[in-house]
Structures are given as C-alpha cells and as structure tokens.
C-alpha cells in the first residue's frame, strides 16, 4: 500500500524499497536524484540520465528533498 505524500509525484511504500520516497510509477528513489544534484549535475544532465522522467517529476523530487532534508540526508551519512 502506497503512502501518499503532499508531493504529486512522490510516494512511499513501507513494503517496498525499504519505505524510501520514490518517484511515482518508477523505482527511482528521491535520494538518487538528490545525489546527482548535490554532485553538481545540472537539471538537463539528470533528465538525460533518466529519460523516462519529466521535468515536473524531477523538480518535485527536489522539492520533496527540501521539504524533508533530514529524512533524505540520512541516506548519505
């Protein structure tokens, strides 16, 4: 059962992906997008690496990160 978030393109499923926030309809964790962003990749570069993502999905993943930094940053410790 997916847990809805306040972000249109982000969902969490306690029974899958260790309950991590992912982009709806994909297996792409928000933390993966954030990792690329934090490493200095530009938006276009990230989208090139994930051709199935829309810009809206990518920006929502970043928005989710900025709203939930503590949750996502734990993945990088």
Backbone as JSON, one array per atom type, in Angstrom:
{
  "sequence": "XXXXXXXXXXXXXXXXXXXXXXXXXXXXXXXXXXXXXXXXXXXXXXXXXXXXXXXXXXXXXXXXXXXXXXXXXXXXX",
  "N": [[0.84, -1.18, 0.0], [0.7, 2.08, -1.0], [1.91, 5.07, 0.43], [0.59, 8.16, 0.46], [1.95, 11.36, -0.34], [2.44, 14.88, 0.21], [3.36, 15.71, -2.11], [2.94, 15.68, -5.5], [4.17, 13.85, -7.31], [5.53, 12.01, -5.78], [5.89, 9.11, -3.77], [5.58, 6.76, -1.05], [6.17, 3.48, 0.02], [5.79, 1.39, 2.55], [6.25, -1.34, 2.35], [7.92, -1.74, 0.22], [11.06, -1.01, -1.38], [12.34, -0.38, 0.96], [10.75, 1.45, 2.22], [11.44, 3.91, 1.27], [11.23, 7.2, -0.18], [10.03, 7.47, -3.42], [9.86, 8.22, -6.94], [6.69, 8.4, -8.25], [5.35, 5.64, -10.02], [7.76, 4.72, -10.87], [10.95, 3.2, -10.14], [12.7, 4.83, -9.01], [14.53, 6.27, -6.51], [14.06, 9.2, -4.53], [16.36, 10.02, -3.24], [18.38, 9.25, -5.03], [18.12, 11.06, -7.14], [18.67, 13.4, -5.74], [21.31, 12.89, -5.0], [22.66, 13.08, -7.46], [22.11, 15.76, -8.05], [23.33, 17.08, -5.88], [25.94, 16.44, -6.45], [26.6, 18.17, -8.37], [25.51, 18.0, -10.88], [23.6, 19.28, -13.59], [20.13, 20.15, -14.17], [19.27, 19.39, -16.77], [21.22, 17.47, -17.39], [20.66, 15.5, -15.48], [18.08, 14.79, -16.27], [18.72, 13.75, -18.78], [19.97, 11.43, -17.99], [17.89, 10.01, -16.94], [15.72, 9.31, -18.9], [13.0, 8.7, -18.88], [11.8, 10.3, -17.03], [9.88, 13.23, -16.32], [10.32, 16.82, -16.46], [8.71, 17.94, -14.44], [8.42, 15.81, -12.6], [11.07, 15.52, -11.78], [11.64, 18.05, -10.61], [9.75, 17.96, -8.58], [10.76, 15.9, -7.04], [13.1, 17.12, -6.09], [11.9, 19.19, -4.69], [10.55, 17.72, -2.74], [12.77, 16.76, -1.4], [13.86, 19.17, -0.29], [11.82, 19.79, 1.43], [11.99, 17.7, 3.16], [14.58, 17.28, 4.2], [16.06, 16.13, 6.36], [15.2, 13.45, 6.46], [16.03, 12.47, 3.92], [18.76, 13.14, 3.87], [19.82, 11.37, 5.73], [20.36, 9.13, 4.27], [22.78, 9.63, 3.14], [24.69, 9.59, 5.05]],
  "CA": [[0.0, 0.0, 0.0], [1.48, 3.29, -1.11], [1.59, 6.17, 1.32], [0.54, 9.4, -0.28], [2.67, 12.49, 0.24], [1.9, 16.15, -0.27], [4.01, 15.95, -3.4], [2.16, 15.0, -6.54], [4.88, 12.77, -8.0], [6.33, 11.24, -4.83], [5.15, 8.18, -2.93], [6.36, 5.88, -0.19], [5.5, 2.22, 0.29], [6.55, 0.73, 3.62], [6.56, -2.72, 1.98], [8.83, -1.79, -0.93], [12.15, -0.04, -1.43], [12.66, -0.03, 2.35], [9.92, 2.59, 2.61], [12.03, 5.15, 0.78], [10.46, 8.03, -1.09], [10.37, 7.24, -4.81], [9.04, 8.93, -7.9], [5.55, 7.54, -8.59], [5.38, 4.91, -11.28], [9.13, 4.33, -11.19], [11.69, 2.64, -9.0], [13.77, 5.81, -8.79], [14.43, 6.93, -5.21], [14.34, 10.63, -4.46], [17.76, 10.16, -2.84], [19.24, 9.13, -6.21], [18.06, 12.35, -7.83], [19.37, 14.35, -4.88], [22.73, 12.59, -5.09], [23.14, 13.69, -8.71], [22.0, 17.21, -7.9], [24.36, 17.52, -4.94], [27.27, 16.26, -7.04], [26.84, 19.27, -9.31], [24.86, 17.79, -12.18], [22.51, 20.2, -13.91], [18.82, 19.55, -14.39], [19.25, 18.72, -18.08], [22.06, 16.26, -17.28], [19.92, 14.5, -14.71], [17.0, 14.31, -17.14], [19.33, 12.9, -19.82], [20.26, 10.14, -17.37], [16.61, 9.39, -16.63], [14.87, 9.8, -19.99], [11.57, 8.47, -18.64], [11.3, 11.31, -16.1], [9.51, 14.55, -16.83], [10.86, 17.87, -15.61], [7.85, 18.1, -13.26], [8.77, 14.76, -11.65], [12.39, 15.82, -11.24], [11.54, 19.19, -9.71], [9.0, 17.55, -7.4], [11.69, 15.13, -6.22], [13.94, 18.09, -5.39], [11.02, 19.88, -3.73], [10.36, 16.78, -1.63], [14.02, 16.76, -0.65], [13.99, 20.38, 0.5], [10.8, 19.72, 2.49], [12.28, 16.53, 4.02], [16.04, 17.11, 4.14], [16.57, 15.23, 7.4], [14.9, 12.08, 6.03], [16.85, 12.1, 2.76], [20.18, 13.24, 4.21], [20.23, 10.15, 6.46], [20.83, 8.16, 3.28], [24.12, 10.0, 2.73], [25.6, 9.53, 6.21]],
  "C": [[0.88, 1.24, 0.0], [0.98, 4.34, -0.13], [1.67, 7.45, 0.5], [1.37, 10.47, 0.44], [2.0, 13.76, -0.27], [2.49, 16.54, -1.62], [3.37, 15.07, -4.46], [2.86, 13.77, -7.13], [5.69, 11.86, -7.08], [5.43, 10.35, -3.99], [6.12, 7.36, -2.11], [5.52, 4.63, 0.05], [6.32, 1.49, 1.34], [6.96, -0.7, 3.27], [7.52, -2.87, 0.82], [9.9, -0.72, -0.79], [12.51, 0.49, -0.04], [11.89, 1.2, 2.82], [10.44, 3.93, 2.14], [11.08, 5.89, -0.14], [10.96, 7.77, -2.52], [9.46, 8.11, -5.69], [7.95, 7.97, -8.36], [5.71, 6.91, -9.96], [6.76, 4.5, -11.73], [9.72, 3.59, -9.98], [12.83, 3.58, -8.61], [13.58, 6.49, -7.43], [14.74, 8.42, -5.32], [15.82, 10.84, -4.13], [18.72, 10.04, -4.02], [19.28, 10.45, -6.98], [18.86, 13.39, -7.05], [20.87, 14.13, -4.96], [23.33, 13.21, -6.35], [23.17, 15.21, -8.6], [23.12, 17.75, -7.0], [25.77, 17.35, -5.49], [27.58, 17.3, -8.1], [26.22, 19.09, -10.68], [23.73, 18.81, -12.36], [21.22, 19.42, -14.16], [18.77, 18.78, -15.71], [20.08, 17.44, -18.06], [21.32, 15.15, -16.55], [18.8, 13.92, -15.58], [17.53, 13.43, -18.27], [19.61, 11.5, -19.28], [19.02, 9.34, -17.02], [15.59, 9.82, -17.69], [13.37, 9.57, -19.78], [10.96, 9.51, -17.7], [10.92, 12.59, -16.83], [10.17, 15.6, -15.94], [10.02, 18.06, -14.34], [8.18, 17.06, -12.2], [10.11, 15.07, -10.98], [12.32, 16.98, -10.24], [10.74, 18.84, -8.45], [9.88, 16.72, -6.47], [12.6, 16.08, -5.44], [13.13, 18.86, -4.36], [10.79, 19.0, -2.51], [11.61, 16.78, -0.76], [14.11, 18.0, 0.26], [12.95, 20.45, 1.61], [11.12, 18.64, 3.52], [13.77, 16.24, 4.08], [16.56, 16.09, 5.15], [16.38, 13.77, 6.98], [15.85, 11.63, 4.92], [18.34, 12.14, 3.11], [20.69, 12.06, 5.01], [20.82, 9.12, 5.5], [22.29, 8.41, 2.9], [25.14, 9.94, 3.87], [26.37, 8.23, 6.25]]
}
